[in-house]
Amino acid sequence: MNYYKLFRQNTKALRVALEYSQKELGLKIGVSDKTISAYECGFTVPPLDRMQMLADALYVAMYDLAYNEVTQSIIDRALLAKRLAGVQNVLNNLPFDKIE
């Protein structure tokens, strides 16, 4: 299968599954919503460093983003990783220094 086609399909499928808008995903990796749209439509492919940032923001390995068809298992792992990141964020913001 065409890797560019997989990349754009996977990017959109994961973004939708994680309930990110194009704007939200763009903010996570430092690009505009128009750029995310261009990735998903196949008008452009990000450079490798940006692709890695995109994979990180979607909680998947770059290999899965570009070379594997997204399966329910990959989506489930990404959703779990997103939830765990949220829990970690909450824990990081607890005032442990004030607990006696």
N, C-alpha and C positions, 0 to 999 in steps of 0.2 A: 504494500500500500504506500501511497505517496506520504512521506513524512510531514510535509507542509500541511497537507489536508488533515492528518491526524492531529498535528499541533493545534490547528485552529478549532477543530471539533472538540478536542479535549479541553482546551482553554475555556470555551463557552460552556461545555457540560459541567465542568468543575465550578466555574463561577456561579452558574445557576444553582447547582446543588448546594453550594455554600451560602447561597442567598446574598451574594454581593452584586451591586449594580456595577456597570462599567466604570462609573465615576469612583465608587469605593475602591475597586480593584486598582484603578489607575493611581489613586492617592497612596495606596500601599507600596507601589513600586516607583512612584515619582513620574508618572506620565499622565496625559489627559485621557478622558473617556473616549475621545476620538481615536487615540492611538490604540486603546484596547479594542475598539470597534474594528480598526484596520487589521489588527492581529486576528480577530475572530472571522473576519471576512476574507482573509488571505491576501489583502492588499500589500501587506508588509510582514516581514519576519523580524523579531527583535534580535539584536546582537546577543551573543552567548551570555554575557554578564546580566543583561536585562531578562533573558529567558530564565536564568537561575533565580533571579529575584521574583519572577512570576511564579515559578514552581514553588518557591518558599512561601509566597503569599497564598498559594492554593493548597499548601500542605501536602505536596507530592514530590517525588524525586523528578529531576529534570528528565531522566530517561523515560519515566511513565508519561510525562507530559508530551514528549516528542515522538516516542517510538512504540508505545503500547496503546491499544484501544482502551479507553476508560471503561472499566467494569464496575459493577455495583460494589465489589470488594474494595477497589481503589477509592471510590466515592465514600464508602463507609469509613475507611481509614482516615481520609481527609476530614470528614465530619468529626470524628473522634479527636483528631489532632487539634481541630479548631476549638472544640469544647475544652480540651485540656489546656490549651493556651489561654483561654478565658479564665479558667480556674487559677492558673499560675499568675495571671495578671491580678486577680483579686487577692491572692495570697501575698503577692509582692507589695500590695498597697495597704495591708493590715499594719497597724501600729504596734509591732512586736516589741519595739524598744520601750513602750509605755506599760507593758505587762510586767507585773511584779511576781 
